[in-house]
């Protein structure tokens, strides 16, 4: 909720919310940023100093093993430059290690270090269940399965992007 003062009168408004579907991307980004910040608070409360944004990368490497930067980017659905920047921080913290691929010297494969595996195991046992439960609790009052709805929205946008829909209208 945004409080603004117009001609001495305090008005409460949420333009993004009021715009409905027109600003859905902005609203989802805002919700994502809120979730990210609140996830960071839970991680910090459990003694984790790493940015919340690192944990999907760590989880992907834990589940899938060593990956190229491109594969890791695809696995978490984040653009490659973002993954590359995050990997620099993860490498600096000693949580991942990389080596040149045997098959293709141009490809760098990244995997969890011993310290990274220990951190992921600790997160799986302590922080991740708490975060999962809290987000599920926040979503519990919603009508329908939010995750299924988000999956359906992602699929619909992949099958027919907005530009295509606008051109067909």
C-alpha positions as CSV (number, residue, x, y, z in Angstrom):
1,X,0.0,0.0,0.0
2,X,1.3,3.4,-0.9
3,X,0.5,6.5,1.1
4,X,0.8,9.7,-0.9
5,X,-0.2,13.2,0.0
6,X,-2.0,15.2,-2.6
7,X,-3.0,18.8,-1.8
8,X,-2.7,18.1,1.9
9,X,-4.9,14.9,1.8
10,X,-3.3,11.6,2.5
11,X,-4.5,9.0,-0.1
12,X,-3.9,5.3,0.1
13,X,-3.4,3.7,-3.3
14,X,-1.7,0.8,-5.0
15,X,-1.6,1.7,-8.7
16,X,0.1,-1.6,-9.7
17,X,-2.7,-3.5,-8.0
18,X,-5.4,-1.3,-9.5
19,X,-4.1,-1.7,-13.0
20,X,-4.9,-5.5,-12.8
21,X,-3.6,-7.6,-15.7
22,X,-1.9,-4.6,-17.3
23,X,0.8,-4.5,-14.6
24,X,0.8,-8.2,-13.6
25,X,4.5,-8.5,-14.5
26,X,5.4,-5.7,-12.1
27,X,3.1,-7.1,-9.4
28,X,4.7,-10.6,-9.7
29,X,8.2,-8.9,-9.6
30,X,7.1,-7.0,-6.5
31,X,5.9,-10.2,-4.8
32,X,9.1,-12.0,-5.8
33,X,11.2,-9.2,-4.3
34,X,9.1,-9.4,-1.1
35,X,9.5,-13.2,-1.0
36,X,13.2,-12.9,-1.6
37,X,13.7,-10.3,1.2
38,X,11.6,-12.3,3.6
39,X,13.4,-15.5,2.6
40,X,16.7,-13.7,3.4
41,X,15.4,-12.9,6.8
42,X,14.6,-16.5,7.6
43,X,18.0,-17.7,6.2
44,X,19.7,-15.1,8.4
45,X,17.7,-16.2,11.4
46,X,19.1,-19.7,10.8
47,X,22.7,-18.4,10.6
48,X,23.1,-18.4,6.8
49,X,25.0,-15.4,5.5
50,X,24.7,-16.1,1.8
51,X,22.2,-14.2,-0.4
52,X,18.8,-16.0,-0.9
53,X,19.4,-15.8,-4.6
54,X,22.3,-18.2,-4.3
55,X,20.2,-21.1,-2.9
56,X,18.3,-22.1,-6.1
57,X,21.7,-22.4,-7.8
58,X,23.0,-24.5,-4.9
59,X,19.9,-26.6,-4.9
60,X,20.2,-27.3,-8.7
61,X,23.9,-28.3,-8.3
62,X,22.9,-30.5,-5.4
63,X,20.2,-32.3,-7.4
64,X,21.8,-32.4,-10.8
65,X,25.5,-32.5,-10.1
66,X,28.1,-30.4,-11.9
67,X,26.7,-28.3,-14.8
68,X,27.9,-25.8,-17.3
69,X,26.9,-22.2,-16.8
70,X,24.4,-22.5,-19.6
71,X,22.9,-25.7,-18.1
72,X,22.7,-24.1,-14.7
73,X,21.0,-21.0,-16.2
74,X,18.4,-23.3,-17.8
75,X,17.9,-25.3,-14.7
76,X,16.9,-22.3,-12.6
77,X,15.4,-20.2,-15.4
78,X,17.6,-17.2,-14.9
79,X,19.6,-15.4,-17.5
80,X,23.2,-16.5,-18.0
81,X,24.9,-13.2,-16.9
82,X,23.0,-13.3,-13.6
83,X,24.1,-16.9,-13.0
84,X,27.7,-16.0,-13.9
85,X,27.7,-13.1,-11.3
86,X,26.2,-15.3,-8.7
87,X,28.8,-18.1,-9.4
88,X,31.5,-15.5,-8.8
89,X,30.2,-14.9,-5.3
90,X,29.6,-18.6,-4.7
91,X,33.2,-19.4,-5.8
92,X,34.5,-16.5,-3.7
93,X,32.7,-18.1,-0.7
94,X,34.3,-21.5,-1.5
95,X,30.8,-23.0,-2.1
96,X,31.4,-24.1,-5.7
97,X,34.3,-25.0,-7.8
98,X,34.7,-25.0,-11.5
99,X,36.8,-26.8,-14.0
100,X,37.1,-26.9,-17.7
101,X,35.1,-29.6,-19.4
102,X,37.1,-32.6,-20.7
103,X,34.9,-32.8,-23.8
104,X,35.0,-29.1,-24.7
105,X,37.7,-26.8,-23.3
106,X,35.4,-23.7,-23.9
107,X,32.9,-25.0,-21.4
108,X,33.3,-24.5,-17.7
109,X,31.5,-27.0,-15.4
110,X,30.5,-25.9,-11.9
111,X,29.9,-28.2,-9.0
112,X,29.5,-27.9,-5.3
113,X,32.6,-27.9,-3.2
114,X,32.8,-29.9,0.1
115,X,31.9,-26.6,1.9
116,X,29.0,-26.1,-0.5
117,X,27.7,-29.7,0.0
118,X,27.8,-29.2,3.8
119,X,26.0,-25.9,3.5
120,X,23.3,-27.4,1.3
121,X,22.8,-30.3,3.7
122,X,22.5,-27.9,6.6
123,X,20.0,-25.7,4.7
124,X,17.9,-28.7,3.7
125,X,17.7,-29.7,7.4
126,X,17.1,-26.3,8.9
127,X,16.1,-23.3,6.8
128,X,14.5,-24.8,3.7
129,X,11.8,-26.7,5.5
130,X,11.0,-23.5,7.5
131,X,10.8,-21.4,4.4
132,X,8.7,-24.0,2.5
133,X,6.3,-24.2,5.4
134,X,6.0,-20.4,5.8
135,X,5.4,-19.8,2.1
136,X,2.8,-22.7,2.0
137,X,1.1,-21.1,5.0
138,X,1.0,-17.7,3.3
139,X,-0.5,-19.3,0.2
140,X,-3.0,-21.6,2.1
141,X,-5.9,-19.1,2.1
142,X,-5.7,-18.7,-1.7
143,X,-8.4,-20.3,-3.9
144,X,-6.9,-23.1,-6.1
145,X,-3.3,-24.3,-6.3
146,X,-1.1,-21.2,-6.9
147,X,1.9,-23.3,-8.1
148,X,-0.3,-25.0,-10.7
149,X,-1.7,-21.7,-11.8
150,X,1.8,-20.2,-12.1
151,X,2.9,-23.2,-14.1
152,X,-0.1,-22.8,-16.4
153,X,0.6,-19.1,-16.9
154,X,4.2,-19.8,-17.7
155,X,3.2,-22.5,-20.2
156,X,0.6,-20.2,-21.8
157,X,3.1,-17.4,-22.2
158,X,5.7,-19.8,-23.7
159,X,3.1,-21.2,-26.2
160,X,1.7,-17.9,-27.2
161,X,3.7,-14.8,-26.2
162,X,1.8,-11.5,-25.5
163,X,3.0,-10.0,-28.8
164,X,1.5,-12.9,-30.7
165,X,-1.8,-12.6,-28.8
166,X,-1.9,-8.9,-29.5
167,X,-1.3,-9.4,-33.2
168,X,-4.1,-12.0,-33.3
169,X,-6.6,-9.8,-31.6
